[in-house]
Amino acid sequence: MKKQTVFMILMALFMTSNIWAQRSSDIDGSKDYPLVKRFNGSFIEYYKEAKMIEYMIPIDFTTGKFTFQNPAKLQGNLTRIQYSTKSENTPIYILSQITPALQKEGFVIVYKADNEEMGMSPKAFNQFFYKTLKNGQFGFSYETTGSRQGFLVAKANNGGKDIYVVIYISWFDNAALITEDVIEASSFKQEKNIMEPKDLVSVFKGAKITYYNHTKWDTYIMPAGKMAMENGANVWGNKLDLKGEVTRFQFHIDKENNAAYVYQNYLDALKNANWEIVFNGSQEEELGNTSYEWQYSMFQEGLKLGDKFGSDDNFRGGNYAYIVAKYEDNDFVYYVDLYILEKDDYTFVNEDIVKVKNPDLGMVTAKKLSEGIKKNGHMVLDGIFFETGKDVLNDKSQKALKNIAAYLNANKDKKFFIVGHSDNVGGFKDNMTLSENRAKVVMNELISKYGVDAAQLEAYGVANLAPRSSNEQESGKSKNRRVEIVLQ
């Protein structure tokens, strides 16, 4: 009975631990890639060849920099080899040996970094590189999330064939893993903006990414107001009920940069990047409660946003701050909340970005205008965009303006009002001024740039007097911010 108990305990330890023994010989049927010399003293643990695959490298080959936004997409044949070696060989040492060996074979080193230089934790890197970019689909013998890491990308042309080498080094207490991917590429494309949200929010200088998670679609309730106590429960004065693509980043920042300093830095950066600040505050006085109560209601038993999108940290600490901001693009609205918290050894930032499809967007055309005005006497000018909170037209509006002008120039015998509308955010007088100015900007652009007869048009603003939808919901507010054309 005792023997059986000991055996079961040993089996449980074996099945749940990360301990594995380094091989003393290569697995059967494996071999080195001809142009890539293996690290001395390593053995092959895993080997796979795959034909005509897609592979993503998170490097901008024009700048040689690591990137979330525009990785390179390769198509071609792949060879994956996973080697193991002794733990005395650190990532930085392995890189120092691999680099000259590759250069000797004619490879150019495009990118090379170890641990701290990579600016993100091994867990965050593995989540992004192997899961989000789907490079893990080619398999491993052992998972690659160690306590230290190194990463190298190299390129060569051999016999007219472009060859890319991608090496990721994972260090453990008892061994080091070298996961080597060689891609014989038949095509190469530098992707653009597959991770737009990350590009829109500046990262605090020196911050290290410790956690990353990307969810293609989910619901997200975002606190956007001061916390208060109602009927014995914590509630926020405003919450945004969102649905869309959710990206979570967590950062560690040197503790000399306290929560107040990081908060102000992010606030300034968001404003400078034309984000609209929806809500912001620091400490209990401005946010309505302590950091403990805030995190409990937001990340734990309240909205449960901690478990829903994951974390490598708990959300408890000392001094704290919080920001909610919004950025409108042509087809999407981006919302970000930043929870900034002082820990004992560092300042912690949880950044959640929700990408929501803009409702009812479709480029206005002369045909749609003709049909809409004939039927209803007015029509929303979809495709007209302004800088957030301003009466400055976005360049993306030009195609819609061209279509509107085509309709007006084909109907010179008719006169129209251009009418600006707003949601209910802000004061009524300010919204009246903004809505009228936006209508005038559209009218003047049509006249000065597209040759519309000035006698055809008059511009007015009505603020939030004529909503299309309820201003209680964010989707309704988005519909209410618009410019319409009305037949006189």
N, C-alpha and C positions, 0 to 999 in steps of 0.2 A: 504493500500500500504506500509506504514511504517512497519507494523507488518510482512508483507511478506519479506521485505528487511532484517529486523533483523533476521528472521528465516533462510534465505538463508546464511547470514554471519555466523551464529552459526553453520549451517550444514557444511559450508566450513571449518571452524576451526576444527570441530570434525573430518572431514575426512582427514585432512592433518596434524594433530598434533599427537604426541606420548603420549598424556595424556590419562591415563586409570585409572579407579577406582578399588582399591583392593576389592575383594569379602569379604563377611562376613561369607560365608559358602562354603563347597565344591560343585563342580558341580555334577549333578546326575550321578550315575553309576561309580563313582571313588572310589579309596581306596588306602591306603598306601601299599607299598611292605612290606611283613611281617618282613623282617630282617632289614629294614631301618626306623628308627624313624624320623618322620618329625620334622623340625625346629619349635620350640614352637611359636605359634601365627601365623602360616602360613595357607593358604587355597589353595585347589587344583583348578587351573584355566584350566588345560588341562590334559587329561588322554588317553593313547593309549597303547594297547597291540599288538605286531606283532610277528608272528611265523617265524622261520628260516630265519632270516635276516643276512645281513653282516654289520659289524660295525667297524669303524676304531678309534683306540685310539692313539693319537700322543705321545706315551711314549715308550721309550726303556725299557722294563721290566728287562733287564739284568743290566742296570745301574741306572734305576729310573729317567732318565732325559727326559725332553721334547725334541721331535725330529721332524723335517720335513722329514728326510731322510728315516727312517724305522719305521713307525707306526706299532702297533700291529693290526692284522686283526682277528676279532672274528666272529664266526657264531653261531647262537643260537636264543633263544627267548628273545624279548626285552619288557620292560615296561618303557614307558616314562611318567613322572609326572612333570607338571610344577606348582610350588607353587608361591604364592605371599605373601609378608609380608611388614611391615611398613618400610619406608625409614630410620628410625632411626637405623635399623639393617644393618650395613655396611658389605661388603663381608668378611673382616677379622674377624668380630665378629661372623658372621654366620659359618664360617669355624671353629672357636674355639669351637663352640657348637656341630657341626656335627661330628667332628673328634673323641672325646671320645665316643660318642654314637655308632659310627661304630665299634670302637675298642672293645667296650663292647660286641658287637655281634660277635666278632671273626674276623673282617676284619683287614687286614694289609693295612696301608696307603702307597701306592706306590709313589704318587706325590701329593704335595699340594703347592699352591702359590696364592698370591693375587696381583692384580694390577701391581705395579712396579716390583715385583719379576718375573712376567711372561715374561718381556722383550719385550712385544708387546702391542699395543693399543687394546682396545675392538673391534674396527672395523676390524683390521687386523686378530685378533684371530677368530672372527666370520666368516670372509671370508674363512679362511683356514679350520677351524674345521667343520663348518656346510655346506659349499659349496664345497670346493675342496675335502674334505674327504666324502662328501655326507651324513653327519649325520643329516642334516636338513630335509631329506626326510620323517622323521617320524612325522613332524608337530609340531606346537606350537599354543597357544592362542595368544601370543604376541612375537614380534621379540625380540631378546636377546642382541642387541647392546646398552648397556648403557654407562655411563660415567666412571664407575669403575667396576671391575670384580674380580672374584675368581674362582679357578679351583681345583678340587680334583679327584683323581682316587684311588680306593681301591679294594682289592680282598680278597675273602674268599672261602673256600671249605665247603659246607654244604651238608651232606649226600652223599658224593662222587661227588657232582656237583660243578663245578667252577662258581663262581658268581662275576661279576665285577660291580662296582658302579662308574659312572662318573657323577660328579655334576659341573655345571657351574652356577655361580652367576652373575647376571647383576643388577647393581644399578642405579636407576633413582632418580630424585628429589622427586617424590611422592610415590615411592614404590621400593621394591627389588624383583627380580624374581629369583627363584631357579629351574633350569631345571635339573631334576634327571633322568638319564638313568640307568636301571638295566638290565644287560645282563646275562642270564643263558647260558653259552657258551658250545657248543658241540665240538668246535674246536678252536684252538688258533695258530696263526702264526705270527712271528715277520718279517714284510716285510723288504726288502732290497732295498734301492736306488730308491724309486718311485719318489723322487725329487732330482735327481743327481745334478742339477745345484747349488742348495743351498749348497750342501756339498763341491763343488769345490771352492767356493769363501769364504774366511774367513770373518767373521763379525767383524767390529771394536769393541774392548772390551768396554762394557758399552753402546753400541748402542741399542736404542729401536726401534723395528719394528712398524711403524705407518701405513703402508699400504702394502697390499699384493694382487696380482692378478695373476692368472695363466690362460693362453690361450693355448688350445691344439694345434692349428695351426693358423698361420697368417703370413702376410708379414711384414717385418721390414726393413726400410732403416736406416742404422747405420752410422752416420758421423764418418770418420776415417782419417781426415786430417785437416790442418789449414784452417780457414775461410778467405775468401777474397771477395772483391766487384767486381762483373762483370756485366756490363750493368745495373747498378743501383740496383742490387740484391745481397744478401749474398749467397755465394756458398762455399762448402767445396772442398778442394783439392782432397779428396777421400771419397767415400761412399761405404758401403757394402750393396748390395741388397740381403737380406736374406729371407728365408721362413722356418718356423718351429715352434717349441713349444716356447712360450714366457712367461717368468716369471718376474714379476716386484716386487721388494721390495723397500720400502722407509724407511729411518732411521732418527731418531733424535739423535744427539750426543751432549754432554755437550759443551757449547760455548767456554770453555777454550781450547778445541781442535779445533783450527782454520782449515780452508780449506787446507792450506799448509801442516799442520801436518797430517791431515787425508789422504790427497793425497799421501804423501810419505809413510805412513803406508800401504795403500792399494797397492801401487806400489811394495814395498818390499815383501809383502805377496804373491802377484800374481807371482812374479819372483821365490820366494822360492818354490811355488807349481807347478813350471814348466809351467806356462802360458807364451805364447809368446806375448810380448807387441807389438801391431800393431801401436798404436799412443797414445801419451800422451802429456800433456802440462798444464801449470798453468798461469792464467791471460792473459790479452789482448796481451801481447808481444809474447807469445808462441802459443796462440790459435787464434790470428788474429782479435779478436773483444771483446767487453764488454760482461759481463754475460747476460745483457738484450738482446742484439742482438742474442747471441747464443741460449738462451732459446726461444726467439721468433721464430727463424728459425727452431729449433728442436722440441719444444714441442707445439708451438701454430700454427700460420698461415702457417708456412713452411711445415715441415713433419707431423705436428699434432700428435705427439706421446704422447702428454699429454692426450687428450680426448680419443685416441684410446685404451690406456691401463689403464687409470684412475689415479687419484691422490687425496691425502688428503691435499696437499700443492700446492701453486702456485710455479713456478720455478724461481721467481725473487729474487734477493738478491744482495750481494756485491762481495767480492773476491770469485773466483771460480777456479776449476780445472776439468780436464776431462781425462779419461783413456779408451782405447779400448784394449782388450786382447783376445787371442784365445787359446783354449785348444783342442787337438785332442785325441779322444778315438778310440777304434777299429771300432765302427759303427757310431759314431757321432762326429761332430765338435761343440764345445761350443764357443759362442762369448759373451763377457760381455762388456757393457759400464757403466761407473761410472761417474755421474755428481755430483760434490761435491761443495757445495755452503754455504757461510756464511749468516745466517739470524740474526736478532736482538738478539734473545734469544737462538739460538742453531745453530749447523752446520747440514745442510741437505744433505742427500745422496740419489740419485735416482739410483738404480741398476737394469738394464735390462739384462737378460740372454736369449739368443736365442740358442736353441738346434736344430742343422741342421743335417739331415741324411747325412753321408758321401756318396758321389756318387760312383756307380760302385764297391761297395765292395762285395766280395764273396770269400770264402776261396779257394785258389788254391789247386787243387788235382792232383795226378799223371795222372789221365785220362784226365783232362782239359789240362794239359801241353802237353801230347802226341798229343791231337787233335789240340791244338793251334799252336804248333811248326811245326807240319806236314803241316798245312794249311798256316801259315804266316811266319814261320821261327823265330818267337820271340813271347814273351808273357809277360804281366805285372804280377808280382808276388804279387797278391792280398793277403792280410793277413799279410804282413810284416809291422811292426810298429816301429817307433823310438821315443825316447824322443824328445820333441819339440826343434828344432834348434840344435840337437846333433847327433852324430853318435853312439848312444847307443841303442841297440835293446830293445824293450819292451818285457816283458815276454809273452805277448799275441801272439808273433810271432812264438812261438815254434811249434805249430801245423802245420802251413804253412810250416815251414822249414823241418819238418819231412816228409811232403808230397812231397816237392821238392826233398829231398834226396832219397825218394823211387823211384821217376822217374829217377834221375841221376844214381842211383845204378843199375837200370834195363836197362840202356842204356850206359854201360861203353865204348862202341866203339865210342861214339860221344863226341865232345868237345863243350864247350859253353863259351860265354862271360856273365859275370854278370855286368850290366850297371846301374849306378845310375843317376837319373834325378832330377832336381829341378824346382821350379817356378822362377819368375824373381825378387823376393823380395831380396834386398841386392845386394852386389857387385858381379860381374861375377867371379872374382878370388876366393872369399869366397865360392860361390856356386859350383865352380868346385872342390874345395878341399873337401867340405862337401859331394857332390854327389859321388866322388871317394872313400872317406873314408867309406861311407855307403855301397857301393858295396863290398869293401874289408871285411867289418864286416860280411856281409851276406856270402860271399865266405868262410871266415875263420871259421864261425860257422858251415857251411855245412861239411867242412873238419874235423874240430877238434871234433865236437860233434856227427855227424851223419855218419862218415866213408866214405864220398865221396872222390874219388881219386883226389888228388891235380892236377894231370896232365890233368884233364878234364876241369879245370876252369881257367879263367883270369878275373880280375876285372878292370873296368874303370869307370870314371865319365864324364858326358858331360854337367853338369850344366843345363841351360835352352835352349840348342841348338836344342833340338828336342821335342817341346811341343806337347801334345796330344790335347790340347784345348787352347782357348784364355786365356791369363793371365789378361785380362781386367776384368774378372768376378771371384769372389771368388771360385765358383764351378769349374771353369777352372783351377785355381791355385792348387786346391786340387787334380785334376786328374793328373796334371803335376808333382807333388811330388811323385815319384815312383821308384821302382827298377824293371828292366826287365831282362829276360834271353834271349839270342840270340844264335842261332845255328851258330857255326863257319863254 
